[in-house]
């Protein structure tokens, strides 16, 4: 069993890795910079994570587990026979990555890159997100009353695309509307209902 001090060091390293990878991307992120951010010796970082690829994978996995656990908790509470089941399913899908489980703006870029990333990122998505995706697709299929999963799978995919399009919070929608950038706390309250209505309406309209 790891000692508390070792667990704390790992958590600090993973926190620092999120900041470094979000700021500089995988290619330009440095192990020395991560160690400095975490306040640990670089040797300790390598002791825990061996190399950058392993650190990146464990960082993604830690965040994915937080998001997925909250998603499934919310999804399991949905009554799939109710008229608003689609809305509740998509609320469970959108809320965690845009809430505290998602890690805020620091982690948004990493989350978005995973969905459109290279083979390494796609493998991480398969490892950490595909099982949850299948549960959402099954729930959508049930709520839609379909015999096959085709419409539900497309509905899930379109919802994911919408999430990726807004999770970076770059302020472009506000700029196009001629508004000031919405504060983070207000944005979450405004954005999730819009995403839910968009995704549920699209699923019904297919």
Secondary structure as UniProt FT lines:
FT   HELIX           4..28
FT   HELIX           31..38
FT   HELIX           42..49
FT   HELIX           52..76
FT   TURN            80..81
FT   TURN            83..84
FT   HELIX           85..98
FT   HELIX           100..102
FT   TURN            103..104
FT   HELIX           105..115
FT   HELIX           119..128
FT   HELIX           130..144
FT   HELIX           150..167
FT   HELIX           172..177
FT   HELIX           184..205
//
